Amino acid sequence: MYKRIFSILIIIIVIGISFFTLAYFAVEKREKIVLKQDRIFRPIFLINKLDLNGNYSLIKVFNDRLFFTSWDENLKGKIYMLKENEKIISERYNFQDKISAIGNYYIDNDTVTFYDEIKYPKRLFKFNKKQYCEWQLNAPIHKMEFSNDGFMQYSLDSLKFPSIFHHADTMKEMHLTYNFKELKYPGIQLDGIFRIYENKTFMIPFVLDKIFIFNNDTNIHTNTIELINRPRNFQFFEKNGILMYDSNNSFPNISMDLQGDKVYVLTNETGIWDHRGRYFVDVYDTKDGKYLFSYLLNFEDKENLPKEIVLKGDNFYLLSNKYLYKYDKNIIGSL
């Protein structure tokens, strides 16, 4: 009698484990982003891994040095620097007495241009040893990207096409010549990452399978790069009168940087921000828009996931929640 009951319990446990295992793998399979073509992998060699002792963001290269900021309560409002071959991030600029949190920044020699994304969303700041200036803008800043000859401002309206302005001597609106009939809310569906590079502006939405390229002289959309991940249908809902993404959507495009005639896009298998497992850096040719190859990176710790990438010479830097990874993308290593 007891043996029979015990056998039945064992069978129930085995069936239960099998069911949950199958369900788990089914969900994993369903969540993976479908590709238009298989990835072509190239090896990448890890040089070192630096413990940052803090959660930093917005990694950038100026004057051959790495800079960061942070949105953590005890670190925000400052810009930090890491010199070559140094192992400690040090504070370089402190604006905590003037702003709340740095939304983005640009450093030209020793002049810093930045904006506050929380306290002063319509104000632009410029600082150096000789002067401190502020500019009042016409519209709130949703995204801003800087260059030597001006900056790009992205204004957000969920139901309209995004307003993208190129500021130099005068403010000029960029024109996106693309058919977006399939987008229900283009203002937020086109929200993403901007980079100004060699007199061009590169715009990659978080959720689409495209990179849009603008000519900064004519302010005209000139080219589109098709990414290898297939787009998905996105769901929206309203909360307190504000249109928002459904949390079940995937956001495959995490970060982007450019070097030479190549654009590098950080993504992962599922498009979920806290995905644990395989991450990829997909590389495309900026001239003909063709996919070239990918780097494979594995991150299993949910508390330490990739956030941003930046290129500096032969080195490839990846910023996570805890560490700064330095790779040599031209040395034959192992995956």
ROVEXFI-943718 format. One line per 10 residues: number of its first residue (from 0); their letters; for each residue x, y, z of N, C-alpha, C, CB. Coordinates in steps of 0.001 Angstrom, whole numbers, plus 500000, padded with zeros to 6 digits. Glycine has a CB too. Layout:
BEGIN
NUM) a) X/Y/Z/X/Y/Z/X/Y/Z/X/Y/Z; ... $
//
This chain:
BEGIN
0) mykrifsili) 500828/498797/500000/500000/500000/500000/500863/501253/500000/499063/500006/501209; 501803/501333/500989/502672/502506/501081/503573/502624/499856/503522/502438/502352; 504032/501436/499361/504893/501442/498172/504138/501996/496972/505411/500021/497865; 502842/501636/496868/502034/502111/495748/501832/503628/495825/500673/501392/495728; 501519/504114/497038/501344/505564/497237/502634/506297/496917/500901/505874/498689; 503735/505723/497384/505044/506341/497135/505345/506398/495635/506157/505561/497868; 505018/505312/494921/505252/505259/493466/504407/506302/492746/504936/503850/492912; 503145/506443/493197/502249/507435/492585/502801/508839/492806/500814/507321/493170; 503279/509110/494035/503855/510428/494334/505070/510712/493465/504241/510520/495811; 505914/509701/493279/507104/509858/492435/506682/510189/491008/507974/508570/492459 $
10) iiivigisff) 505668/509473/490494/505191/509722/489128/504654/511139/488996/504102/508706/488740; 503866/511588/490021/503301/512945/489996/504411/513989/489989/502370/513169/491208; 505451/513769/490824/506570/514715/490902/507306/514783/489570/507546/514313/492029; 507561/513608/488972/508266/513556/487680/507465/514266/486603/508532/512098/487261; 506135/514010/486568/505279/514663/485580/505274/516176/485787/503844/514109/485661; 505206/516590/487073/505214/518017/487389/506493/518692/486952/505015/518224/488866; 507633/518053/487249/508931/518614/486847/509025/518686/485330/510098/517766/487415; 508559/517639/484643/508604/517621/483178/507735/518724/482596/508152/516256/482642; 506556/518921/483196/505635/519952/482706/506258/521339/482843/504297/519892/483471; 506790/521641/484028/507374/522965/484252/508630/523170/483419/507696/523158/485730 $
20) tlayfavekr) 509387/522088/483191/510578/522200/482345/510184/522526/480917/511400/520904/482385; 509173/521809/480411/508697/522068/479050/508115/523475/478934/507642/521025/478643; 507375/523889/479969/506782/525230/479952/507858/526294/479966/505842/525422/481145; 508900/526048/480783/509998/527018/480862/510683/527191/479511/511023/526578/481913; 511008/526063/478877/511700/526136/477592/510793/526694/476497/512212/524755/477190; 509485/526416/476615/508551/526969/475636/508519/528482/475739/507141/526392/475837; 508494/529001/476989/508507/530452/477194/509803/531045/476689/508311/530796/478674; 510926/530354/477018/512223/530853/476560/512266/530930/475040/513357/529956/477076; 511733/529887/474379/511753/529861/472923/510860/530957/472360/511309/528490/472401; 509685/531152/473005/508743/532139/472521/509289/533559/472682/507419/531998/473253 $
30) ekivlkqdri) 510073/533777/473721/510558/535120/474014/511738/535527/473144/510947/535216/475458; 512412/534578/472537/513600/534929/471759/513227/535724/470507/514373/533662/471368; 514054/536696/470196/513836/537529/469024/514111/536717/467767/514729/538789/469068; 513211/536784/466818/513392/536079/465550/514305/536908/464649/512017/535810/464853; 515261/536259/464014/516218/536943/463156/515869/536786/461683/517614/536421/463413; 516253/537751/460881/516073/537678/459438/517160/536825/458790/516074/539080/458832; 518299/536709/459479/519400/535862/459015/520231/535446/460217/520283/536601/457958; 521013/534384/460057/521855/533915/461152/523005/534886/461403/522398/532514/460847; 523418/534958/462651/524571/535790/462994/525872/535124/462564/524597/536073/464499; 526851/535953/462199/528203/535496/461873/529104/535972/462998/528694/536037/460464 $
40) frpiflinkl) 529639/535045/463774/530361/535433/464977/531857/535613/464727/530146/534402/466057; 532394/536650/465380/533829/536862/465452/534246/536828/466913/534236/538207/464783; 535412/536281/467202/535865/536248/468595/536267/537631/469087/537037/535284/468748; 536184/537821/470398/536598/539070/471029/537358/538719/472307/535364/539997/471335; 538419/539445/472603/539331/539094/473691/539156/540062/474861/540795/539102/473199; 538858/539524/476060/538704/540343/477257/540073/540708/477821/537861/539605/478319; 540366/542014/477876/541654/542492/478402/541595/542614/479915/542032/543850/477774; 540577/543328/480427/540424/543422/481880/538987/543778/482241/541396/544466/482463; 538704/543653/483531/537381/543908/484087/537578/544740/485354/536603/542563/484388; 537047/545966/485333/537286/546922/486412/536036/547067/487272/537708/548292/485843 $
50) dlngnyslik) 536186/546829/488586/535091/547026/489534/534919/548528/489772/535365/546269/490882; 533743/549065/489454/533519/550503/489512/533103/550998/490893/532476/550886/488513; 532692/550090/491780/532224/550480/493114/531101/551508/493034/533381/551041/493941; 530217/551345/492072/529092/552251/491886/528416/551971/490554/529552/553716/491960; 527199/552477/490403/526422/552263/489183/526509/553518/488320/524934/551914/489513; 527309/553466/487248/527531/554630/486397/526804/554456/485062/529041/554852/486166; 526667/555583/484335/525957/555587/483054/526609/556583/482107/524461/555928/483252; 526118/556602/480854/526555/557558/479836/528070/557576/479678/526061/558951/480182; 528639/556433/479365/530076/556345/479118/530401/557029/477788/530550/554858/479105; 531428/557882/477783/531825/558621/476594/533343/558749/476533/531166/560009/476574 $
60) vfndrlffts) 533844/559043/475318/535275/559257/475121/535501/560706/474703/535852/558273/474054; 536291/561443/475488/536713/562801/475139/538207/562940/475450/535870/563877/475922; 538929/563559/474536/540361/563793/474751/541098/562507/475134/540563/564849/475841; 540682/561396/474506/541302/560091/474705/541124/559559/476136/542776/560175/474373; 540115/560050/476831/539814/559569/478178/538354/559154/478263/540130/560652/479234; 538064/558269/479212/536700/557803/479416/536021/558639/480496/536685/556307/479799; 534776/559039/480215/533984/559816/481168/532661/559110/481435/533737/561252/480640; 532081/559396/482609/530836/558772/483038/530028/559796/483835/531112/557487/483887; 528744/559516/483977/527943/560181/484987/527152/559095/485702/526999/561278/484362; 526228/559484/486574/525441/558487/487304/524109/559105/487692/526202/557974/488566 $
70) wdenlkgkiy) 523105/558238/487825/521789/558683/488300/521502/558151/489696/520687/558233/487334; 522473/557474/490316/522323/557049/491700/522310/558272/492611/523455/556078/492103; 521556/558191/493684/521323/559350/494547/522615/559993/495054/520472/558942/495723; 523582/559194/495452/524817/559744/496022/525875/560082/494985/525390/558777/497003; 525610/559786/493698/526602/560030/492655/526131/561011/491589/526976/558735/492006; 524834/561285/491512/524284/562081/490412/524705/563545/490517/522758/561978/490395; 524604/564248/489359/524992/565651/489312/526476/565872/489118/524563/566324/490554; 527212/564793/488851/528659/564882/488682/529081/564171/487394/529389/564271/489903; 530264/564513/486904/530882/563808/485784/532193/563226/486283/531110/564758/484549; 532424/561968/485956/533590/561238/486450/534508/560880/485292/533160/559967/487209 $
80) mlkenekiis) 535768/560618/485619/536764/560359/484583/537622/559154/484960/537651/561599/484360; 538006/558394/483938/538949/557295/484102/540063/557484/483097/538257/555910/483922; 541279/557731/483575/542419/557879/482682/542911/556504/482225/543554/558658/483378; 543605/556495/481101/544155/555244/480582/545067/554603/481613/544920/555486/479270; 544920/553293/481804/545725/552488/482732/545438/552777/484202/547184/552719/482464; 544455/553631/484509/544065/553835/485904/542982/552828/486280/543565/555290/486135; 542861/552553/487580/541929/551549/488040/540821/552125/488924/542670/550483/488784; 540797/553455/489064/539797/554097/489915/539147/555243/489159/540430/554605/491233; 537819/555316/489172/537100/556440/488593/537152/557606/489576/535625/556053/488255; 537535/558772/489092/537644/559948/489962/536659/561032/489513/539096/560502/489956 $
90) erynfqdkis) 536208/561838/490453/535305/562940/490143/536044/564015/489369/534694/563526/491426; 535461/564463/488236/536100/565498/487414/535340/566816/487485/536199/565035/485959; 533995/566769/487445/533173/567974/487533/532028/567714/488508/532627/568391/486126; 531718/568725/489308/530638/568605/490280/529644/569751/490079/531197/568608/491732; 528408/569400/489667/527361/570400/489440/526174/570179/490375/526893/570358/487979; 526395/569520/491496/525294/569189/492393/524622/570416/492984/525787/568309/493499; 525336/571545/493071/524734/572764/493618/523867/573490/492593/525822/573700/494121; 523904/573053/491335/523167/573733/490263/522054/572887/489660/524117/574140/489175; 522230/571580/489599/521261/570718/488914/520922/569499/489754/521803/570279/487552; 519966/568704/489255/519546/567488/489939/520266/566257/489387/518035/567310/489814 $
100) aignyyidnd) 520141/566037/488060/520768/564873/487427/521119/565205/485993/519840/563637/487484; 522286/564798/485535/522746/565085/484180/522084/564125/483197/524287/564980/484089; 521357/564699/482217/520695/563869/481207/521642/563430/480117/519538/564612/480596; 522516/564338/479679/523576/564031/478725/524594/565157/478798/523016/563859/477266; 525781/564929/478240/526839/565928/478378/527819/565814/477225/527573/565765/479721; 528608/566895/477054/529627/566938/476004/530802/567746/476524/529063/567554/474677; 532033/567263/476293/533240/567939/476776/534126/568273/475592/534007/567060/477805; 534419/569566/475427/535310/570059/474380/536454/570779/475064/534561/571002/473371; 537635/570147/475054/538763/570621/475868/538331/570639/477327/539243/572045/475410; 538145/571824/477934/537709/571853/479327/536360/572552/479476/538756/572548/480193 $
110) tvtfydeiky) 535593/572613/478372/534259/573193/478411/533223/572076/478407/534037/574153/477217; 532310/572116/479375/531303/571070/479538/529930/571641/479212/531328/570488/480978; 529200/570987/478301/527821/571334/477982/526933/570177/478440/527641/571624/476445; 525823/570495/479114/524978/569429/479655/523570/569964/479900/525580/568856/480968; 522653/569057/480188/521308/569462/480591/520839/568607/481753/520322/569353/479411; 519865/569155/482481/519281/568493/483643/517938/567910/483220/519117/569486/484851; 517822/566580/483223/516603/565952/482713/515452/565972/483710/516892/564535/482319; 515700/566385/484955/514660/566339/485980/514219/567742/486412/515156/565555/487192; 515157/568542/486865/514826/569829/487483/514597/570938/486463/515925/570240/488427; 515420/570968/485401/515329/572028/484400/515258/571415/482996/516539/572994/484513 $
120) pkrlfkfnkk) 514118/570831/482612/514041/570127/481321/514078/571039/480101/512790/569317/481272; 513971/572365/480294/514029/573298/479165/515303/574138/479179/512813/574213/479180; 516272/573749/479958/517458/574578/480133/518731/573827/479756/517549/575064/481570; 519634/574525/479087/520925/573980/478689/522024/574729/479427/521125/574075/477152; 523047/574006/479899/524107/574588/480709/525450/574442/480007/524153/573931/482094; 526310/575447/480171/527665/575404/479631/528623/575944/480690/527774/576225/478303; 529719/575206/480898/530619/575558/482003/532074/575365/481584/530304/574705/483257; 532910/576323/481952/534367/576145/481932/534962/577006/483039/534979/576525/480531; 536284/577074/483104/536940/577797/484197/536669/579298/484158/538432/577553/484151; 536330/579833/482970/536151/581274/482819/534704/581719/482920/536708/581714/481510 $
130) qycewqlnap) 533753/580844/482549/532365/581274/482532/531405/580125/482797/532040/581914/481209; 530189/580518/483197/529097/579577/483401/527853/580184/482770/528877/579263/484927; 527250/579488/481803/526127/580038/481047/524934/579089/481094/526538/580306/479589; 523736/579680/480917/522512/578909/480818/521691/579415/479632/521697/578996/482134; 521035/578472/478915/520145/578826/477820/518763/578257/478091/520695/578313/476471; 517731/579053/477839/516352/578593/477952/515888/578125/476579/515421/579719/478507; 515385/576884/476479/514924/576317/475209/513404/576422/475075/515362/574848/475090; 512919/576272/473865/511488/576440/473605/510655/575237/474031/511266/576705/472141; 511253/574064/474036/510507/572838/474349/511305/571991/475333/510200/572026/473056; 510616/571177/476136/511328/570291/477063/512232/569319/476307/510328/569512/477935 $
140) ihkmefsndg) 513360/569008/476882/514314/568079/476286/513921/566649/476671/515774/568402/476747; 513632/565850/475669/513439/564422/475934/514751/563675/475720/512326/563837/475025; 515422/563956/474628/516751/563411/474358/517583/564522/473729/516681/562146/473420; 518883/564499/473987/519769/565471/473365/521118/564827/473116/519918/566733/474243; 521688/565087/471952/523010/564584/471585/523846/565749/471092/522915/563466/470501; 525123/565779/471484/525986/566917/471212/527050/566592/470168/526645/567382/472490; 527587/567662/469552/528724/567545/468645/529502/568849/468703/528264/567223/467182; 530582/568947/467913/531401/570152/467921/530647/571384/467421/532631/569935/467077; 529712/571188/466487/529056/572339/465865/527605/572502/466274/529135/572222/464380; 527171/571876/467340/525803/572056/467783/525290/570847/468528/524914/572351/466616 $
150) fmqysldslk) 523974/570696/468559/523397/569557/469261/522039/569235/468670/523280/569839/470772; 521601/567985/468918/520301/567515/468452/519355/567442/469634/520418/566136/467753; 518161/567989/469458/517134/567909/470493/515959/567111/469968/516680/569319/470941; 515507/566150/470763/514378/565289/470397/513219/565633/471330/514759/563753/470493; 512105/566090/470774/510917/566402/471555/509874/565333/471307/510364/567804/471203; 509174/564942/472354/508336/563742/472305/506854/564091/472352/508684/562808/473457; 506097/563491/471436/504641/563533/471451/504172/562189/470923/504068/564736/470592; 503446/561447/471730/503144/560052/471393/502375/559895/470096/502365/559422/472502; 501522/560869/469736/500656/560714/468571/501232/561334/467313/499320/561317/468850; 502323/562055/467421/502884/562751/466271/504273/562217/465946/502941/564260/466531 $
160) fpsifhhadt) 504750/562562/464758/506130/562256/464431/507033/563058/465354/506439/562562/462940; 508159/562512/465757/509027/563234/466702/509599/564500/466078/510170/562329/467176; 509738/565522/466894/510391/566751/466452/511875/566653/466782/509748/568011/467123; 512700/566635/465759/514137/566501/465938/514786/567771/465400/514692/565219/465217; 515469/568495/466261/516034/569779/465871/517553/569745/465921/515504/570889/466769; 518172/570332/464916/519621/570486/464873/519954/571932/465231/520196/570101/463464; 520623/572120/466357/520976/573456/466821/522425/573755/466470/520747/573589/468342; 522657/574785/465747/524009/575313/465523/523879/576822/465674/524604/574898/464086; 524113/577589/464618/523847/579020/464687/522344/579286/464734/524480/579744/463488; 521578/578459/464056/520120/578571/464078/519524/577193/464339/519580/579165/462739 $
170) mkemhltynf) 518256/577174/464730/517581/575916/465014/516856/575438/463752/516587/576077/466202; 517188/574239/463289/516582/573692/462089/515989/572316/462394/517619/573601/460946; 514788/572087/461878/514147/570804/462112/514635/569776/461094/512616/570943/462046; 514948/568565/461595/515358/567478/460723/514109/566838/460101/516197/566424/461508; 514241/566383/458866/513100/565802/458163/513320/564302/457969/512882/566502/456798; 512383/563527/458487/512466/562070/458398/511604/561601/457237/512018/561395/459730; 512222/561353/456091/511494/560955/454885/511344/559436/454857/512223/561458/453605; 510357/558930/455584/510145/557484/455659/508657/557235/455903/511023/556831/456793; 508154/556152/455348/506739/555840/455476/506473/555094/456782/506262/555010/454275; 505794/555758/457704/505540/555163/459013/504061/554858/459229/506038/556085/460107 $
180) kelkypgiql) 503379/554442/458166/501959/554162/458280/501677/553018/459259/501389/553832/456915; 502658/552109/459420/502435/550968/460307/502599/551333/461773/503383/549846/459956; 503081/552538/462064/503282/552965/463447/502064/553722/463948/504541/553840/463569; 501473/553224/465020/500288/553855/465585/500653/555088/466399/499524/552865/466452; 501763/555003/467126/502218/556112/467960/503684/556403/467632/502036/555786/469481; 503954/557020/466488/505347/557185/466044/506214/557967/467007/505374/557863/464719; 505615/558900/467758/506408/559711/468676/507171/558892/469697/505527/560678/469385; 506527/557855/470250/507226/557030/471238/507838/555783/470616/506275/556628/472348; 507292/555325/469496/507876/554151/468844/509208/554478/468169/506902/553583/467815; 509453/555746/467891/510731/556160/467316/511720/556616/468389/510510/557280/466309 $
190) dgifriyenk) 511302/556603/469634/512195/556993/470723/513355/556009/470812/511431/557055/472070; 514561/556517/471010/515706/555618/471072/517011/556321/471327/515809/554850/469817; 518043/555915/470589/519420/556380/470810/519840/557247/469635/520405/555177/470989; 520508/558356/469931/521035/559253/468904/522552/559313/469010/520422/560670/469039; 523211/559370/467870/524649/559610/467825/524959/560542/466665/525435/558279/467688; 525776/561562/466900/526247/562443/465835/527664/562014/465491/526191/563960/466260; 527893/561719/464214/529180/561160/463813/529489/561587/462378/529177/559607/463941; 530617/562273/462194/531086/562703/460878/529980/563391/460074/531623/561506/460101; 529411/564436/460672/528391/565269/460029/527119/564512/459683/528950/565882/458783; 526889/563402/460362/525646/562661/460193/525049/562377/461572/525886/561337/459403 $
200) tfmipfvldk) 523735/562269/461607/523047/561872/462827/522465/560481/462629/521936/562891/463204; 522783/559569/463532/522285/558196/463503/521239/558046/464605/523450/557159/463685; 520064/557577/464216/518954/557415/465152/518492/555972/465117/517783/558377/464812; 518570/555282/466261/518114/553895/466335/517031/553797/467407/519303/552922/466646; 515764/553577/467020/514701/553393/468008/514961/552143/468849/513327/553293/467312; 514515/552186/470103/514691/551025/470968/513955/549804/470425/514206/551342/472375; 512826/550017/469759/511916/548903/469474/511830/548508/468007/510558/549246/469952; 512427/549271/467107/512303/548968/465681/513528/548233/465157/512087/550249/464884; 513436/547782/463909/514514/547024/463280/515253/547891/462264/513959/545756/462600; 515453/549184/462603/516051/550114/461653/516957/551122/462350/514964/550842/460878 $
210) ififnndtni) 517948/551614/461580/518740/552770/461979/518540/553832/460904/520269/552403/462162; 518122/555027/461310/517888/556114/460373/519083/557062/460384/516585/556870/460721; 519527/557464/459196/520704/558325/459062/520289/559655/458426/521812/557626/458209; 520699/560758/459063/520418/562102/458574/521721/562778/458144/519698/562942/459661; 521627/563632/457142/522732/564511/456770/522560/565820/457536/522776/564759/455213; 523552/566217/458321/523410/567389/459172/523529/568709/458407/524443/567346/460259; 524012/568682/457166/524059/569910/456355/522688/570210/455760/525111/569781/455227; 522028/569160/455278/520725/569356/454626/519560/569082/455565/520612/568458/453406; 519841/568421/456736/518802/568036/457695/517802/567044/457106/518066/569268/458181; 518234/566295/456103/517356/565338/455425/517759/563908/455776/517399/565547/453895 $
220) htntielinr) 516757/563060/455983/516976/561628/456168/517480/561037/454849/515663/560911/456642; 518690/560466/454851/519339/560029/453613/519418/558522/453442/520710/560588/453551; 519387/557769/454538/519598/556330/454408/518979/555610/455599/521106/556002/454299; 518676/554329/455408/518132/553489/456476/518866/552153/456480/516597/553277/456297; 519354/551742/457647/520000/550437/457817/518972/549481/458409/521277/550538/458736; 518754/548352/457747/517828/547328/458241/518585/546383/459174/517178/546537/457056; 518126/546270/460421/518756/545379/461388/518314/543934/461146/518414/545814/462828; 519058/542982/461702/518765/541575/461429/517653/541023/462319/520017/540744/461610; 517301/541715/463400/516194/541244/464229/514859/541675/463621/516328/541781/465674; 513891/540759/463636/512570/541066/463085/511768/541910/464075/511803/539765/462742 $
230) prnfqffekn) 510989/542871/463579/510178/543694/464487/509032/542896/465078/509632/544918/463756; 508528/543357/466222/507384/542718/466858/506236/543715/466964/507765/542172/468255; 505036/543183/467212/503898/544057/467470/503974/544549/468911/502550/543319/467203; 503766/545848/469114/503891/546429/470441/502543/546880/470971/504861/547596/470421; 502332/546629/472248/501081/546977/472909/501287/548225/473782/500562/545784/473766; 500224/549021/473895/500294/550251/474675/499108/550318/475638/500314/551492/473746; 499244/551116/476677/498130/551362/477585/498278/552766/478162/498077/550289/478722; 497177/553295/478661/497189/554634/479246/497210/554535/480761/495970/555452/478775; 498026/555386/481377/498087/555457/482832/498094/556922/483221/499344/554714/483395; 497049/557340/483923/496888/558742/484328/496959/559682/483121/497966/559127/485356 $
240) gilmydsnns) 496365/559247/482011/496321/560081/480820/497590/560079/479998/496011/561457/481204; 498587/559285/480422/499864/559220/479710/499982/557878/479006/501056/559432/480681; 500302/557913/477723/500458/556698/476951/501789/556030/477289/500368/556999/475448; 501767/554726/477563/502967/554003/477971/503059/552678/477225/502969/553766/479494; 504267/552126/477188/504469/550797/476635/503965/549749/477608/505948/550561/476308; 503405/548678/477061/503094/547513/477866/504414/546846/478266/502162/546519/477091; 504521/546422/479513/505774/545849/480009/506123/544521/479345/505691/545656/481504; 505156/543898/478656/505418/542633/477972/506119/542824/476632/504124/541888/477761; 506255/544071/476170/506966/544318/474920/508453/544030/475081/506752/545763/474456; 509116/543789/473980/510571/543624/474012/511233/544861/473432/511006/542358/473232 $
250) fpnismdlqg) 512402/545183/473944/513161/546347/473517/514552/545876/473091/513247/547420/474657; 514694/545446/471848/515926/544757/471456/517164/545637/471350/515712/544098/470162; 517021/546939/471097/518198/547791/470882/518564/548522/472172/517936/548812/469743; 519707/548174/472745/520091/548667/474063/521053/549842/473973/520717/547553/474872; 522063/549749/473112/523076/550797/473007/523688/550762/471614/524172/550626/474093; 524377/551860/471239/524959/551960/469903/526186/552850/469948/523930/552507/468889; 527191/552532/469114/528333/553418/468912/528840/553235/467488/529465/553132/469951; 529658/554200/467037/530165/554192/465662/531673/554348/465656/529514/555310/464830; 532288/553727/464640/533733/553869/464431/534027/553563/462960/534554/552912/465388; 534765/554479/462305/535036/554290/460887/533744/554229/460095/535851/553023/460661 $
260) dkvyvltnet) 533598/553202/459271/532368/553034/458493/531499/551915/459062/532703/552742/457027; 531579/551717/460392/530801/550658/461043/529979/551225/462204/531734/549535/461548; 528786/550648/462386/527950/550961/463531/527775/549688/464349/526573/551545/463088; 527907/549804/465665/527867/548676/466590/526599/548796/467446/529157/548635/467489; 525786/547729/467482/524510/547744/468198/524509/546649/469256/523321/547558/467218; 524292/547050/470516/524204/546091/471619/522768/545596/471747/524683/546730/472953; 522589/544271/471777/521265/543676/471909/521391/542351/472661/520602/543464/470511; 520272/541635/472831/520346/540315/473457/519313/539385/472826/520121/540417/474987; 519178/538193/473375/518322/537165/472745/516832/537483/472833/518577/535819/473391; 516403/538120/473924/514972/538285/474168/514493/539723/474012/514638/537801/475544 $
270) giwdhrgryf) 515404/540692/474087/514996/542080/474065/514529/542583/475410/513922/542271/473068; 514566/541756/476447/514169/542158/477791/515368/542801/478487/513635/540939/478609; 515122/543932/479164/516236/544686/479757/517034/543862/480764/515709/545938/480435; 516352/543057/481602/517061/542297/482638/517329/540859/482204/516259/542302/483937; 517496/540661/480897/517777/539330/480351/519112/538797/480872/517789/539373/478811; 519106/537550/481311/520343/536874/481700/520705/535860/480624/520197/536180/483091; 521963/535896/480171/522377/534948/479135/523164/535617/478041/521178/534259/478542; 522778/535345/476806/523565/535763/475648/523220/537188/475206/523345/534794/474492; 524269/538007/475137/524176/539349/474562/525013/539381/473287/524657/540445/475581; 524664/540297/472396/525361/540399/471116/525680/541856/470813/524516/539785/469981 $
280) vdvydtkdgk) 526794/542048/470124/527079/543335/469500/527079/543080/468004/528455/543957/469997; 526025/543524/467342/525884/543337/465893/526503/544524/465165/524387/543173/465495; 527279/544237/464119/528033/545273/463408/527511/545407/461981/529550/544946/463401; 527278/546667/461555/526741/546954/460229/527632/547968/459510/525291/547482/460330; 527613/547917/458192/528329/548885/457361/527454/550128/457193/528701/548268/455966; 527986/551307/457522/527190/552528/457450/526994/553018/456018/527842/553613/458271; 527812/552539/455084/527708/553017/453692/526633/552269/452914/529055/552868/452978; 526702/550940/452933/525711/550165/452165/524630/549548/453049/526407/549065/451382; 524757/549702/454377/523730/549219/455293/523736/547733/455544/522421/549595/454788; 524738/547006/455062/524759/545555/455190/525224/545114/456588/525670/544952/454119 $
290) ylfsyllnfe) 524625/544015/457047/525100/543361/458274/526440/542700/457996/524067/542313/458793; 527403/542854/458940/528746/542317/458740/529031/541107/459623/529772/543390/459006; 528965/541285/460948/529294/540204/461879/528828/540594/463268/530818/539898/461875; 529032/539682/464239/528596/539920/465619/529655/539432/466602/527247/539217/465894; 529640/540030/467792/530406/539541/468935/529416/538945/469935/531264/540691/469591; 529809/537831/470549/528960/537159/471538/529503/537405/472939/528873/535638/471251; 528616/537803/473863/528984/538066/475250/527974/537365/476154/529033/539605/475546; 528442/536731/477220/527560/536017/478145/527519/536712/479500/528018/534562/478311; 526304/537004/479966/526101/537634/481270/524976/536899/481991/525772/539159/481121; 525331/536169/483053/524373/535341/483768/523898/535965/485075/524976/534001/484044 $
300) dkenlpkeiv) 524593/536990/485573/524242/537626/486842/523218/538731/486593/525505/538197/487543; 522029/538580/487166/520964/539556/486939/521313/540928/487510/519665/539061/487552; 522224/540973/488472/522644/542245/489068/523793/542886/488296/523055/542032/490517; 524266/542233/487252/525398/542760/486485/525149/542516/485001/526741/542102/486936; 524411/543433/484382/524009/543263/482988/524516/544425/482133/522478/543151/482881; 524801/544192/480847/525313/545238/479956/524315/546384/479774/525660/544640/478597; 524853/547620/479784/524012/548807/479585/524438/549627/478380/524042/549678/480819; 525762/549809/478200/526248/550697/477150/527558/550181/476576/526429/552118/477688; 527833/550586/475328/529103/550258/474691/529713/551541/474133/528911/549192/473566; 531044/551547/474020/531757/552652/473393/533046/552104/472790/532054/553798/474420 $
310) lkgdnfylls) 533433/552630/471624/534639/552204/470910/535738/553238/471123/534354/552009/469390; 536971/552749/471309/538122/553636/471480/539343/552935/470892/538349/554003/472996; 539717/553315/469667/540818/552645/468989/540488/551188/468730/542096/552756/469807; 541424/550295/469052/541170/548859/468902/540358/548290/470052/542475/548110/468791; 540083/549128/471048/539421/548642/472256/537914/548872/472209/540008/549319/473483; 537245/547939/472807/535792/547929/472890/535438/547918/474380/535166/546685/472125; 534740/548957/474856/534376/549056/476272/532897/548755/476442/534710/550459/476835; 532581/547965/477459/531203/547655/477793/530970/548022/479252/530881/546154/477530; 529944/548840/479492/529595/549277/480838/528407/548472/481338/529279/550791/480865; 528566/547850/482499/527458/547109/483110/527065/547812/484410/527853/545610/483378 $
320) nkylykydkn) 526169/547193/485176/525734/547781/486438/526862/547880/487457/524602/546973/487017; 527865/547024/487328/528919/546960/488338/530330/547155/487799/528850/545656/489030; 530558/546779/486543/531922/546704/486025/532077/547447/484703/532331/545257/485849; 533338/547752/484395/533710/548245/483073/534586/547182/482434/534451/549637/483150; 534121/546615/481300/534846/545571/480597/535600/546196/479423/533880/544455/480109; 536870/545822/479302/537688/546307/478194/538081/545120/477322/538954/547062/478713; 537688/545178/476054/537975/544109/475100/538892/544652/473997/536654/543535/474493; 539640/543739/473390/540333/544031/472141/539589/543293/471042/541852/543611/472198; 538940/544045/470162/538096/543429/469152/538902/542915/467959/537056/544418/468681; 540203/543168/467943/541033/542728/466811/541972/541575/467156/541844/543888/466299 $
330) iigsl) 541999/541166/468433/542843/540033/468841/542007/538756/468770/543424/540243/470290; 542566/537721/468217/541854/536447/468132/541807/535822/469524/542539/535481/467106; 540606/535768/470077/540424/535183/471406/539437/534043/471320/539943/536241/472422; 538851/533698/472427/537886/532604/472457/536530/533135/472893/538358/531474/473402; 535476/532532/472364/534133/532912/472755/533752/532236/474062/533132/532557/471657 $
//
